Amino acid sequence: MDHGNDQATAEAPGAWRTIPRAKTYELVVDRIEAQIMSGNLRVGDRLPAERDLASMLEVSRSAVREAIRVLEARGVLTSTVGNGPDSGTVISGSSSDALNRLLRLHVALTNFPIDQVVEARVMLERWSVRLAVANASAADLAVLRKLLAEMDDKSISRAAFNDLDTAFHVAIADASGNRLVADLTGAMREAVRHSLLAAFSETAEWEKLADGFRSEHHAIYECIASGDGSRASDTVEAHIRDFLGRMPVLLPPR
């Protein structure tokens, strides 16, 4: 049997495939994502010009344009208008903000019970603080000390304290050297930001509560600075779990 024609008509791996005219911009997105997943497109590579891409995929330019807008919103592409060497649509390597935003909204909209968020944070942050102990640089430790000093200022608002608290935990994740861990940590914290602020505003013993958080943050820092990964993990877990115990308003009614 002659398989020559079959081989000739088979698509090469990663080849741009045309899209039936009845399809929409979502399939253009799929084609571009397939090129990225196959390794044919990497960070810094440029997409073909809008007109050329529309011709290659046999779709309208408006479908290509909408697909590019979607992927820009996801942080995958960056477009620059003009005719110079820096113009065009480029595969972006700075998708952390988009990932953070997507995760934050998903966690918030799914409305996970706060105790499930706590369990997820415990698992994530026990790991990230251990990595921070192993990988934190002098610059990372300086960032943590600066955040602690700002949180120690008792004149700051509850909202400012909450933002610094979030920044402290994200800075630990940053020090771990794992960007995905940092994004997940930030997304989970931001997803419950409004709930935390509401709980802070309702507590009648804010200064006592804040002093406890300050003390625990300093203890976490000391574990990282001294290189004690095991104690750092246990201290972070106790801090996260104790927080929920101090803020019963966050718990759903039984």
N, C-alpha and C positions, 0 to 999 in steps of 0.2 A: 504494500500500500504506500502511495506517495504522500508523505506528510509535509512536503515542501511548501505547498500553498497554505496549509494550516499554520506553519511556522511563520510564513511571511505575513499573514494577516493577524497573527497574535500581537497584542500590544506589548511594547517593551515596558519593563518595570519602571514605574514612576513617570511614564509618558503622559503628556497633557492629552486628555480625552475630551472629545466634543460633548456638548450637553444638548439633549433634545430641546427644541424651541419651546415646548410647552412647560419646561421646568423654570424655576425661579432662582433668585439670587442665592438661596440657601445652598444650591448645588454648586454655584461658583465658589462659595465659601468652602464647601467640601473638597473641591478640586485643589484649591490653594492649600488647605490644611493637609491634604494628601501629599502634596509636594514637600511640605515641611516635614511631615512624619517620615517620609521616605529618605530624607536627607538631601533631596535635590535642591532645596532652598534652605539656606542657613542665615544666621544673624548677619546683617550687613548686605545681603544679596538684594538686588532690585527685581521687582516684578516687571514683566513686559509692560509696555505702554498700554494704557486703557484700550485704545483702538485695536492694538495687536492682540491683546488678551481676549477681547470680545470676538475677534475673528478666529482665534485658535479654538475657542470653546463654542463658537457658533451661537452666541447669545448677544443680546443687545448691550450697548455700552452702559445703559442705565442699570442693567443687572450687575455688571462688573462694578460700577460706581457704588451701588448699594452694598455689595459684598465687601468692598474695601472699607466703607464706612463702618460696617459691623466689626470687621477685624481690627480696625483702628480703635474702636471702643473697647475691644478685648485686650488691647495693648500688644497685639501681634504685629501690626503694621504702623509705619509712620509715613505720612505723605507730605511732600513739599512742593508747592506750586512754583512753576517757573521753567526756564529752558536751560539753566546752567548745569554744571556737572553734579551739583548736590540736589537737583530736583528729581521728582519721581516718587515712587512708592517702595519703601525699603522694609525688609524684615527687621523688626525691632527686638532688641534684647532687654528692653526695660519694661517688662510686663508685670513687675511686682505690684504696682499701684492698682492695675486692673484686676489682678488676681485677688488682692486684698479686698477690693471693693466687691467683687463677685461673691467671695466667701462670706464677707460681712453681711451682705444682703440676704444670702441664702440662709445663713444661721438665724438671722433676725426674722425672716419671713416664715421659716419653718417652725419658729416658736418652740424650740426645744426647752424642756423643763430645766430650770436652773441647776438641779442636781446632776443632770446629764452633762451640762456644760462644765460643771466642776470636775466630774470624773475625767472628761476629755482633757481638761487643762492639767490635771494631775499627771496623767500619762505623758502628755506633751512636754510639760515643763520639768518633770523629773529628768527626762532625757536631755532637754536642751541645757539645763544647768550643769549636768555632767560634762557635756561637750564644751561648755563655756569654761569650766575648770581646766580642761585640757588645752583649750585653744585661745583663751582670752589674752589679748596683747596689753601692753601698758596703756595704749590709747583706749582700748575697751574699758579697762578699769577706771581710767580717768573720766570717761563718760558716765559710768555708774556712780562714781563719787559726786560728780556735778549734779546728777539727778537727785541723789540723796540729800545733798546740801539744799537744793531748792525745795524739796519736800519738808525739810526740817524747819523751814520758815513758817511759823504759825499764823502769819498774817495772810497767807494765800487763801483763796476761796476754795470751797469744796470741789467745784468743777475743775479748778486748776490742779488741785491735789489729785483728783482722779486721772487727769491727763498725764500728770507726772508718774503716777502709779503705773499706768499703761506703758508709758515710755520706758520705765525701769525694766519691766518684764520683757518688752520687745528688745531692749538693749542687751539683755542677757541672751536672748535667742540670737541676736545679731552676733554676739561674741562667740556663739557656738560654731560659727562658720557655715551654717546651713541656712541658706536664704529661704527655703521653703518653710522651715520651722519658724523663722521670723515672721513670714507672711501669715502663717496659720495662727501664730500667737497673737499678732496684731488684729487679725480678722475676728477671732473669738472674743477678744477684749472689746473691740469696737461694737460688736453685735449686741453686747449687753450694756453698753455705755449709758443709755437712757435709764435702764432699770437701776443701775448703780447710783446714778445721780439722784434719782427719785428716792432711793433708800437712804442715801446720805442726807438728803434734805429733811427726811422724816425722823431721823434719830435725834434724841434729846441730849445725847452725850457724845457729840461729835469729837471734841478735843481728846477725850479719853480713848475713843475709837481710833482716831488718827495717830495718837501716840503709840498705840499698839502696833499699827501698821508700820510706823517709822522704825520701831525697834526690830521688827521682824525683817524689814528690808535691810537694815544694817547687818543683821545676823547672816542673811543670805550673802551679802557682799563679802563679809569676812570669810565665809566658807570658800567662796570663789577665789579670793585673794590669797588664801592660805593653801589652796590646792587640794582641799578635802572634798572630793566628789561625792562620796557616800553621804557625808553629813549635809552637803549642799542639797542633795536630792531629798533627804528626809526633812530638811528645814523648809524647802519650798512646798512640799506636800502638806506639812503641818500648817503653813501660812495660808495656803489655798483653802484647806478644809476648815480651819478656824475662822476664816473670814465668813463663810456661810453660817457658822454657828453664831457669830456676832451680829449678823444681819438677817434675823428671822423674817423681816418684812419681805425678803426676796423669795421665801419659800411659799409654794402654793398652799391654800387652806386645805386642811384635811377633813 
